[in-house]
Amino acid sequence: MTAAVITHPECSLHINDSEMHPESPDRMDAIRNQLISSGLDWVLMHYDAPKAEKHDLCRVHGKEYVERVFRTAPKQGRMVLDGDTSMNPDSLNAALRSAGALLKAVDLVMQEGPNQVFCGVRPPGHHAGKDHAAGFCIFNNVAVGAAYAMEKYAVQRIAILDFDVHHGDGTEEIFCGEERVLFGSSFQHPFYPYSGADTDQPNIMNLPLPAGTTGAEWKQAVTRQWLPRLEAFKPQLIIISAGFDSHWEDEMGSFKLLEADYVWFTKEMNKLAKKYADGRIISCLEGGYDLSSLGRSVAAHIKQLAEL
């Protein structure tokens, strides 16, 4: 089985407030280097991410917010969007490529292209809400892709699973109450963005877990609370918000997951996708800031995604 990777060089040009910011271009290099050294780079299909258009973004974001980002994107220097997120002159194009990667991924899996696609893009997206940036995120990439799949391909059941150490609050806000989307986020609690533990909506299945959660404990929670819901939902498309800051080596959080845990989860999603979604899985990079564990985890995730 051949999987695809979608990325773009412009994703490496976005810089937040300084070169020392944890969400840095070095993340792209760490992933690329690991794919090459592992030999995966040569057996994957590679695509450039197109730019999303304003109308693509406005399926999930308010028009005023989208226009404000375009209008205030700096020509020089930087512009602050929130306390954690800023833009340099290359950030708008990077954000458009990141959202556009999900559009390309949807087209691939829905049009007899590779059924398994990883979007190695930045800035990430799962904290971006309808009308705001947050937590390093400008546009909500996975939400843009899901909304596109529902509109263009009339997909009626999309599962979005987020294993970042932080709650995917932006994705939850966008799709809360949307019956065509089943959203699950596993996250450290209490922890930034201090949300998600009390959500009570039929289409939301959050897993707030304490600091120190091990891979075994996380897998047990996923098996008990997510897998039966996913079986009942019968998703026609699975989208993963792949945040590797839940790895035990990543100091951004306090989970203790390992590469093997991501491989297990990917294998479970592969089985589910084969059963209900003609194998269609799209995975998109979210967090992951320890460069060594990020590169290793992404490579292990993609290898299992492609069943190599």
N, C-alpha and C positions, 0 to 999 in steps of 0.2 A: 504494500500500500504506500502511495506517495503522498506526502503532505507538502503544503506550500508555506512559505514565509513571505509576508508582506512588510516592507519597511521603506524608508527613503532617507537619503543623506541629509535632507533638510531637518530631519528630526534631531540630528546631532548639533544643530546650530542654535537651538533654543537654550538660553541660559537664564536662570532665575536671577537672584540678586548678586551672585558672585560665583566664581569657580569652585568655591568651597561648599556650595549648596548641595545637600545629599541627592537631589534629583538632578543629576549632572549628565553631560554627554558621555562620560566614562561608562555609563550603564550600557550604552549601545556597543561600545568597544568590547566590554566584557562578554556580552552575548555573542557578538560576531567572532571574537577570538576563540571562544569555547566551541562554537559550532564548527569552526575550521579545524581546531586541534582534535576534536572528537571524530572527524571525518563525516559528520552529518551534512555539512555545507554542500558536499558534492552530490548528495542523493536527494536533496530537497529541491522543489521548484521555487523559483524566486520571482517576485513581482514588485514593481515600484508602486507605492501608494499614490493614488491621485489626490487632488485637493477636493475636499467637500465644498459644496456651494452653500450660499446662505440659506436657500430653501431646504437643503438637507439638514442643516442645523436647527432650523425653525420648526421641524417636526417635533423636537423635544425641548428646545429652548425658546424663551420669549423673544419676539422680534426686537424689542427694545434692547434687550441684553446683547443679542448678536450684533446689532447695529452699533452699540456702544463699544464693544470690543474692537470692531473694525475701525471705528472712528478714532479711538484713542490709542490704537496700536502705535508705538513710537517709531519715528524715523531715525532717531538716535537716542542714546541713553536708555532708560528703562521706564516702564510704567507699572505701578503697583496695582494689582487687582484685589488682593487680600493680604493678610499678614504673612502668609506662606507662599504666595504666588505672584510673580511679576513677569513682565514681558520685556525682551530686548527687541531690536529691529527684525530679528528672524523668527520670533516666537509665533506670530500669527500664521506664517506659512507652515511652521512645524505643527501647530495645532490643527490646521486644515488638513495636512497630510495624515495626522493621527486619526482624525475622524474619517477621512477619506479611505483609509485602509480598511475600515469596517464595511464601507460600501463595496469596495472591491472584493472583500472576503465573501460577502453575501452573494454577489454575482457569481463568484466561482462555485460556491457550494450549491447554488440553486440552478446553475446552468451547465451541469455535467463537467465541471472542472474538478480539481482536487476537493474531496469532501472534508478534509481536515486542514485547517488553516491557522497559523499563528501570526498575529500582528505584533511585530516587534517595533513598537512606536513609543514616542514620548512627545509632548507631555502626556501623563496618564489622564484618566477621565472620571473615575467613579465618585469623586467628591463634588463634581460640578453639578449644580442643581438647575432648575428651570431658568432661574434669573440671576445666577451668581457663580463666580469661580470660587474655589476653595481647595486647600490641601494639595497644592501643586497642579491642580486640574483646571483647565480652561473650558473645554467642551467635553461632554460626556460621550466618549467614543462608543462604548458598547450600546448605549441608548440610541445613538444615531443609527447604528447598524440594525438594531432590533426594529426601530420604527420604519426604516427603509424596507426591511423584509416584510413587514406587515402590509405596507402600502403597495410596493411593487409586485410582490409575489403572493400576496394574500395569505401569508402564513398565519395560522390561527392559534398556535400554541408554541410559545418560545420560552425556554427555561434559561434564566441567567443566573449563574452560580459564581459567587465571589469569595475566594479564599484568602484575600488580603488580610493582614492583621488588623486593619482598620475597617470599620463599618462602611459599606458602600452607600452612604446616606444620599448622595445625589441621585444614584440610580433608583433607590427606593422612592424618593420624592417624585421622580418623573413617572414611575410606573405604578405607584400605590393606587390600588383599585382597578387597574387595567386587567381585565379577566383573561386577555390573551397572553399575558406575561406572568410566569411564576418566578419570583425573585427570591434567592436565598443568599444571605451573607453570613459567613462565620467570622467572628472578630473577637479581639480581646476586649473585655469589659470589666470595670469602667476604664475607658481610654478614649483618646481622640477618635472621632468627633463627638463623643459623649451622646450617642443616639443609638436607636435600634433595639434596645433591650425591651422596651415596652410597646413596640409596634404590634397592633392587633388588627390585621387585615387578612382576608382570605387568601390573597395572592402573594403574601410575604411570609417567608419561613426563615427568620433570623436565628442564628446560633451564637448568642453572647456567651463567651467562655472566659474563665479567669486567666490572669497572668500565670505563666508556667505550664500551660496546657501542653501535654506531650502529643506526639503523633498518634499514639495508641488511643488516647482520650479523644482526640479530634476525630479520628476514624470511627470510633464508637458512636459519637454524636451524629456524624454525617449518616452513618448506616441506620441509626435509629430514627432520625428525624427528617432527613432529606430523601433518602432512597425510596421509601414507600410513597411519599408525596409525588416524586418524579414518576414513578411507575403508574400511579393513578392519573397523572396529568398527561402522559404520553406525548412528550414534546416532539414537535416536527423540526425543531432547530434548537441546538444547545449552544449557548454563548458563555464562555468562561472569562470572568475578570480575574486574571492570574496575577495576584500580588504575592511576590516571593519574600516580602518582609516578615512573613510568618515563619521563616526559617530560623533555627536556633542560633545561627551565627550572626543574624541581622540585629543590630542594636536599636533599630527603630521601634521594635516591639519586644514582647517577652514570651512569645510562643516558642515551642521547641520542635517544630516540624523539621523533617529531613527530606532529601531528594526522594527517598523511597515512598514517603507519604504522598508527594505530588504524583508520583508514578501510579500509586494505588488509585488515587482519585481519577486520574486521566483514564486508567483502565476501566473503571466503573462507568465513566461517561461514554467511553467507546462502546461498551456493551449496551448501554441505554440508547445511544444514537443508532446503532445497528438495528435495534429492535423497533424503534419508532420513527426515526428521522432519516432513514436511508444513509446513515453514517455521518450526517452533517454536524460538524463541530467547528466553531470558531473560538479561538482563544486570543485574548488581548492582554498585553502587558499592563499591569498597574504598578504596584510598589515593588520593592526589592532594591536595597541600597548598599548591602555588603557585596562588593563586586565579585568576589570569588564564589560565594554561595549562589549569587544571582546567575552567573554564567553556567555553573554546574546544574542548577535547578531547571533553568530554561532548556538546556540541552536534554536533560532526562525527560522533561515534560514533552518536548517535541518528539523525541525518539519513541515514547509510548504512544503519542498521538498518531504517529505514522505506523505504529506497530512494527518497528524495525528491530 
